[in-house]
Amino acid sequence: MNKTLELIWKAIANPIDAFKEIKEEKPVYAALIYLLIYGIVSVLAAHFAGKNGIAFPQNGGNLPPNAQAFFKDFSNSIKSLTTSTPFFILGLVVPYINVFVSVSIYELIAQFVTKKANGLALFTAWSFASIPILIYKLLDILFATAMNYNLPGWIELIFILWGITLYVFAIKETYETDTASAIGIYFTPIIALLILVILYVIMLFPLFGSLFKSIPGGVFTP
């Protein structure tokens, strides 16, 4: 636990030194403890976010009655989901799966680019590189419980950019490569996935058109 807390602080204060230390020592146990903490915080953040469901204007705003009923049912479903036991269990498991899958992809790309293999070090470094998102989730919980206030999107964007920076540093120090190569390795699967999604949407567009045409005309009208 002490090693976990030490690496958390180092990843915030001096991430390059933290990732260099991780590369040398490969403290996987510290990453496993950290991911448990991350999972607990993520579950709590999702719970408080879904606690009040989806906010609607008073009297449903200008939504048609049928649409109001649909979105209210959807909001209630969100509430039920985020307070269920399976949701809590899944929330604790997902961070481990997410890091394992991400590291598997990036390890393969990094081996191709740098001709080096360092999966255990990358697993640990990748885990601690998510600290900006953990901090954001903690702040979100704090403001939601103490002030009933949701942080604006631009604050989340700052933490996301900070997180991307740490992921790039993690790749750079783990494989001892230059910053440009680390950036390229990081964005390669993201760009590939984006291209696949765009192609998939284009192929499904005719299906969506047919689906919308088949919806009865009175569903979203008073």
C-alpha positions as CSV (number, residue, x, y, z in Angstrom):
1,M,0.0,0.0,0.0
2,N,2.9,2.4,0.8
3,K,4.4,1.8,-2.6
4,T,1.0,2.5,-4.2
5,L,0.6,5.8,-2.4
6,E,4.2,6.7,-3.2
7,L,3.7,6.1,-6.9
8,I,0.5,8.0,-6.9
9,W,2.3,11.1,-5.5
10,K,5.2,10.7,-7.9
11,A,3.0,10.3,-10.9
12,I,1.4,13.7,-9.9
13,A,4.5,15.6,-8.9
14,N,7.1,14.1,-11.2
15,P,5.6,11.6,-13.7
16,I,8.8,11.0,-15.7
17,D,10.8,9.9,-12.6
18,A,7.8,7.8,-11.5
19,F,7.6,5.9,-14.9
20,K,11.4,5.4,-14.9
21,E,11.1,3.8,-11.4
22,I,8.2,1.7,-12.6
23,K,10.3,0.5,-15.6
24,E,13.1,-0.6,-13.3
25,E,11.1,-2.2,-10.4
26,K,7.9,-3.3,-12.2
27,P,5.7,-3.2,-9.0
28,V,2.7,-4.9,-10.5
29,Y,1.2,-5.4,-7.0
30,A,1.0,-1.6,-6.6
31,A,-0.9,-1.3,-9.8
32,L,-3.4,-3.9,-8.8
33,I,-4.0,-2.0,-5.5
34,Y,-4.3,1.2,-7.4
35,L,-6.8,-0.2,-9.9
36,L,-9.0,-1.4,-6.9
37,I,-9.0,2.2,-5.6
38,Y,-9.8,3.5,-9.1
39,G,-12.7,1.0,-9.4
40,I,-14.2,2.0,-6.1
41,V,-14.0,5.7,-6.9
42,S,-15.5,5.1,-10.4
43,V,-18.4,3.2,-9.0
44,L,-19.1,5.9,-6.5
45,A,-18.9,8.6,-9.1
46,A,-21.3,6.8,-11.4
47,H,-23.6,6.2,-8.5
48,F,-23.8,9.9,-7.6
49,A,-24.1,10.8,-11.3
50,G,-27.0,8.4,-11.8
51,K,-28.6,9.1,-8.4
52,N,-30.7,11.9,-9.7
53,G,-31.2,10.4,-13.1
54,I,-31.4,12.8,-16.1
55,A,-32.4,16.4,-15.3
56,F,-35.5,17.6,-17.1
57,P,-36.9,21.1,-17.3
58,Q,-39.9,21.7,-15.1
59,N,-43.1,20.2,-16.6
60,G,-41.0,18.4,-19.2
61,G,-40.1,21.6,-21.1
62,N,-41.3,21.5,-24.7
63,L,-41.0,17.8,-25.1
64,P,-44.1,16.0,-26.4
65,P,-45.9,13.8,-23.8
66,N,-44.8,10.5,-25.5
67,A,-41.2,11.7,-25.5
68,Q,-41.4,12.9,-21.8
69,A,-42.6,9.4,-20.8
70,F,-39.8,7.7,-22.8
71,F,-37.0,9.9,-21.2
72,K,-38.5,9.6,-17.7
73,D,-38.5,5.8,-18.0
74,F,-34.9,6.0,-19.3
75,S,-33.9,8.2,-16.3
76,N,-35.5,5.7,-13.9
77,S,-33.6,2.9,-15.6
78,I,-30.3,4.8,-15.1
79,K,-31.1,5.2,-11.4
80,S,-31.9,1.5,-10.9
81,L,-28.7,0.5,-12.8
82,T,-26.3,2.6,-10.8
83,T,-27.7,1.3,-7.5
84,S,-27.7,-2.4,-8.4
85,T,-25.2,-4.9,-6.9
86,P,-24.1,-6.2,-10.4
87,F,-23.2,-2.6,-11.3
88,F,-20.9,-2.3,-8.3
89,I,-19.2,-5.6,-8.9
90,L,-18.7,-4.8,-12.6
91,G,-17.4,-1.4,-11.8
92,L,-14.6,-2.9,-9.7
93,V,-13.7,-5.4,-12.4
94,V,-13.8,-3.1,-15.5
95,P,-10.6,-1.1,-14.6
96,Y,-8.5,-4.3,-14.6
97,I,-10.0,-5.4,-17.9
98,N,-9.6,-2.0,-19.5
99,V,-5.9,-1.7,-18.6
100,F,-5.2,-5.3,-19.6
101,V,-6.8,-4.8,-23.0
102,S,-5.2,-1.4,-23.6
103,V,-1.8,-2.6,-22.6
104,S,-2.0,-5.6,-24.8
105,I,-2.8,-3.3,-27.8
106,Y,-0.1,-0.8,-27.0
107,E,2.5,-3.4,-26.2
108,L,2.0,-4.9,-29.6
109,I,2.3,-1.5,-31.4
110,A,5.3,-0.5,-29.2
111,Q,7.1,-3.8,-30.0
112,F,6.6,-3.2,-33.7
113,V,7.9,0.4,-33.5
114,T,10.7,0.1,-30.9
115,K,11.6,-3.6,-31.1
116,K,11.3,-3.8,-27.3
117,A,9.0,-5.8,-25.1
118,N,8.1,-4.5,-21.6
119,G,4.5,-5.5,-20.9
120,L,4.6,-5.7,-17.1
121,A,6.2,-2.2,-16.8
122,L,3.7,-0.8,-19.2
123,F,0.8,-2.4,-17.3
124,T,1.9,-0.7,-14.1
125,A,2.8,2.6,-15.8
126,W,-0.5,2.6,-17.7
127,S,-2.5,2.1,-14.5
128,F,-0.9,5.1,-12.7
129,A,-1.2,7.2,-15.8
130,S,-4.9,7.3,-15.2
131,I,-4.4,9.4,-12.0
132,P,-5.8,12.6,-13.6
133,I,-9.1,10.9,-14.3
134,L,-9.1,9.5,-10.7
135,I,-8.6,13.0,-9.3
136,Y,-11.4,14.4,-11.6
137,K,-13.8,11.6,-10.3
138,L,-12.9,12.5,-6.7
139,L,-13.6,16.2,-7.3
140,D,-16.9,15.3,-9.1
141,I,-18.0,13.2,-6.1
142,L,-17.0,16.0,-3.7
143,F,-18.9,18.7,-5.5
144,A,-21.9,16.4,-6.2
145,T,-22.3,15.5,-2.5
146,A,-21.3,18.7,-0.8
147,M,-22.7,21.3,-3.2
148,N,-25.0,19.3,-5.5
149,Y,-23.0,20.7,-8.4
150,N,-21.7,19.0,-11.5
151,L,-18.3,20.1,-12.8
152,P,-18.4,21.8,-16.2
153,G,-17.1,20.0,-19.3
154,W,-14.1,22.2,-19.8
155,I,-12.7,21.1,-16.4
156,E,-13.0,17.5,-17.4
157,L,-11.3,18.3,-20.7
158,I,-8.3,19.7,-18.7
159,F,-7.9,16.4,-16.8
160,I,-8.3,14.4,-20.0
161,L,-5.5,16.3,-21.6
162,W,-3.4,15.8,-18.5
163,G,-4.1,12.1,-18.6
164,I,-3.1,11.9,-22.3
165,T,0.2,13.5,-21.4
166,L,0.8,10.9,-18.7
167,Y,0.0,8.1,-21.1
168,V,2.5,9.4,-23.6
169,F,5.1,9.8,-20.8
170,A,4.4,6.2,-19.8
171,I,5.1,4.9,-23.3
172,K,8.1,7.1,-23.7
173,E,9.8,6.0,-20.5
174,T,8.8,2.3,-20.7
175,Y,10.2,1.8,-24.1
176,E,13.0,4.5,-23.9
177,T,11.8,6.1,-27.1
178,D,11.5,9.7,-28.2
179,T,8.4,11.9,-27.6
180,A,7.3,11.9,-31.2
181,S,7.3,8.1,-31.4
182,A,5.4,7.8,-28.1
183,I,2.8,10.2,-29.3
184,G,2.5,8.2,-32.5
185,I,2.2,4.9,-30.6
186,Y,-0.5,6.4,-28.4
187,F,-2.7,7.8,-31.1
188,T,-2.3,4.9,-33.6
189,P,-5.2,2.7,-32.2
190,I,-7.3,5.7,-31.5
191,I,-7.1,6.9,-35.1
192,A,-7.6,3.4,-36.4
193,L,-10.7,3.0,-34.2
194,L,-12.1,6.3,-35.3
195,I,-11.7,5.4,-39.0
196,L,-13.4,2.0,-38.4
197,V,-16.3,3.7,-36.6
198,I,-16.8,6.2,-39.4
199,L,-16.8,3.5,-42.0
200,Y,-19.2,1.4,-39.9
201,V,-21.6,4.3,-39.6
202,I,-21.5,5.0,-43.3
203,M,-22.3,1.4,-44.0
204,L,-25.2,1.4,-41.5
205,F,-26.6,4.8,-42.7
206,P,-29.1,3.2,-45.1
207,L,-30.3,0.9,-42.4
208,F,-30.9,3.8,-40.0
209,G,-32.8,5.6,-42.7
210,S,-35.1,2.7,-43.2
211,L,-35.5,2.3,-39.4
212,F,-36.6,6.0,-38.9
213,K,-39.0,5.7,-41.8
214,S,-40.7,2.7,-40.1
215,I,-41.3,4.6,-36.8
216,P,-45.0,5.5,-36.4
217,G,-45.5,9.2,-36.9
218,G,-47.1,9.8,-33.5
219,V,-44.3,8.5,-31.3
220,F,-42.6,11.8,-30.7
221,T,-45.6,14.1,-31.3
222,P,-48.3,15.2,-28.8
